[in-house]
Amino acid sequence: MIVDPERALWATVLEVALSDAQHRGDTSWIGTKDFREVCYLAGLDPEAVADRVRAGRTARFKKRPVAA
């Protein structure tokens, strides 16, 4: 499987941003235009990510190689 380095980078950006937001207790970034853009760049569905964040299931996000 080939990993797209750009998507891997954006997935890491998203992971760090979500972690920071949760630790600060401020998830207002979720659902914004910037949030959606980072999700798209990471190859993820922004609504699905937002739903998981709202449900408190972000601990289950795992870095996975993205096929090209």
Long-range contacts (C-beta under 8 A, 24 or more apart in sequence): 1-65, 1-67, 2-65, 2-67, 2-68, 3-65, 3-66, 3-68, 4-43, 4-66, 4-67, 4-68, 6-41, 7-41, 7-42, 7-43, 7-66, 8-63, 8-65, 8-66, 10-38, 10-41, 10-42, 10-43, 11-42, 11-43, 11-44, 11-63, 11-66, 12-63, 13-38, 13-41, 13-42, 14-38, 14-39, 14-42, 14-44, 14-49, 15-61, 15-63, 18-49, 18-53, 18-58, 18-61, 19-58, 22-53, 22-58, 27-53, 30-54
